[in-house]
């Protein structure tokens, strides 16, 4: 489908859970980190931290350790431990693209649309994923290390759109967590949310899908609802 009839002007991709199935690795790293302090990591803890930055997750972990009566570690120490575990897992088990992702990335790139990868992961973790799936699909990459505030704050998506030179309101973001969807929506982007580990509600500028399999630019164009007012 020609770029000038799509409606949206850029595509913004989340990484973990959306493009690659790294959530099991995150959960494994979370459990291993907390087990070192004798604290159980529950499904409720996983759900609470889904889509959050490492800083946010490690602050939460530090609070759990303190609440359990253990000597409280600093969030920075926890982050170092967690990232070492997570990076080792990514390098040992390079992630595969989620269903439909390889075809969608290729089709979006063929349209010439500006693209960004917008993640709550740190730059080293993002680099490990990009080594597995290819960095050529993205014009801009925004990691947790590149912004002062993280999802659900709109800043990561605002920063991506600024670097791409596009209006967020005419951008389409693909997410898989309530945290990420809230970030993209707050930035003004249209959201296509892949129902994954946590429920996401559809809305006027949010379409929820079960999978990216079978979804290409034509399907994204059919979902997209333009904002009110002239194109940016």
N, C-alpha and C positions, 0 to 999 in steps of 0.2 A: 504494500500500500504506500503510495507517495507520501512523503513527509508533510507536504503542505495541506493534506486533507485529514490528518490524524486528529487535529484539535489540540492536543497537548504538545508542548515544546521541548520537553526533556523527560527522561525517565531516571528516577532515583531509586536505587536498590539498597535495601537492608542486606546484611550479610548472614549472620548466624540464624539458622532456622529457615531463612527465606531462600538463600542461594545454595547453602550447604547445610547438611544435617549435622551441625556441631553441637546441638543441645545435649545429646547423650555424653559428649566429651566434657562439656561444661559441668553437667551434673556429677559426673565421675570425679572431676577435679574438686568440685565443691565438697563432696563427701569425703574425699581423701584429706583435704585440708582440715576439715572440722574433726575428723577422726583423730588427728594428731593432738587435739585438745580434749578428747573424750566426749565430744558433743555430737549427738545424732543430727543428721541433716534430713529433714522430712520432706514429703511431697509438698506440704504447705510452704516450706522455706523455698523450694524450687520455684513454685508458682509466684511467690512474692518477688523473687529476684529475676524472673524471666524478662529478658530484654534490657536489663539494667547494665550500667557500666561496671567495670571491675571495682572502681572506687566505691560506688554505692553498695555493691555486694559485700565488699570486705568490711565496710563500716557496719553493715548488718551482722556479719559474722562475728566481729569483735564484740558487739552488743550481746550476742548469744553466749559467747564464751564468758563474758562478765556475769551475765544472768545465771549461768551455771555454777558460779562460784569459783571459777578457775582464774588464775592470774591473767589479767587481760593483756592480749598482745596489741600492738599498735596496728591500725588498719594498713599502714605501709608495709609492716612485716608480713601480714597476712597476704597482701597483694603480691609481694615478691614470691612467697611460697606458692600461691595459687597460679601465678603466671608461669612459673617454672614448670609446674605440673602440666598445665594446659599446653604450653608450647611443646613440651616433650611428647604429649599425646598427638598433637597435630603433625609433628615431624615424623612420628612413628606410624601414624595412621592418617595419611592425607585424606581430607574429606572429599566425597563425591558430590557432584551437583545434585540438588533435589530434582524430582521428576519434572520435566518440561523446561528446566532452567537453561540447559545448553542451547536448545533450539531458540528460546526466547532471547537470550543474549545475542545470538548470532543474527536474528531477525531485526532486533532493535539496532544493532550496529550497522546493518545493511541499509537502514533508513537514513542514516547520518544524524540521527537525533543525538544531542548532547546527553551524556550519561554520567552518573556519579554513584559511587559506593559510599554509603553513610552508615557507619557501624559504631556500636558502643564498645567494641573491642579495642585493645591497645594496638599501636602500630606494629609491634612484632607479631602479634597474633594475626592481624590483617595481612601482613606480608606472607605469613606461612600459608594462609588460605589462597592468596593471589598466586602463589607459586604453584598451587595445585590446580586452580581453575583458569588461570591466565589473567594478566593485568591489562591486556589489550582491549578488554571490553569497556573500560572506564576512562573517561577523560579526566575525572577528578576523584580522589579518594579522601574521605574524611574519617579519621579514627578518633577514639576517645582522647588521644593525646593532642589533638589539634584544636580542641575547643575547651572553653572554661566551664561550660555547663553541658550536661549530657541529657539524653532522652530520659524523661518525656518533655524536657525543655525543647522549644523549637529551634534553638541555636544551631545544632548540627545540620539540619536541613536548610536553614537560612544561609549558613556558611557555604554549603554545597551549591546552592542556587547563585549566590554572589560570585563564586569562582567560575561557574559555568556561564554567567552573564544572562540568566533567565529569570523570569518572574515566577516565584513559587506557586502562585495561583494558577499558572498555566503549565505546571509540572505534575507528573504522575509518580507517586511513590508506592513501592511495593514492600509491604511489611508483613510480619507474622506474629507480632506481640502487641498487646494493648499499650504497652509503654512506647513502642516505636510508632504505632499508629497515632497515638496522641501527639507525639513530637511532630510528625509530618503534617497532621491536620492543623496543629497550632501554627505551623509555619505557613499554612495556606494552601498546601498541596492537596490534590485529589489522591485518595488512598485506595489501593487495591490490597485487601488484607487476606492473607492465606491462613485459613483456620488450621492452627497447628496444635500447640499445647495449652493454649488459653483462649477462652471465648472472646471474640471481638464483635461488637455490634455494628451493623450496617447503618448508614445515614445518608443524608442528601449528597455528600461528596465522599462516600466510602462504600465500596462494594466488597462483600466478603465472598471468597471462593474457597473451595475445598483443596485445590491443587493448582499449580501452574501448568500442569500437563495439558496440552491442547490449546493453550492460550498464547496467541501471538499478538502482533501490533494491531491487527484488525479487531480482535476481541477486546483489547485494551481501549481502542478508539470507541467501540460501541458502549463501553462502560463509562467513559469519561464524560463528566458534566462540566461545561465551562463555567467559570465564575461570572457573576453579573458584572457588567462594565466591559470596556474595550480590552482587547488583547494587549498584554504587556510586551 
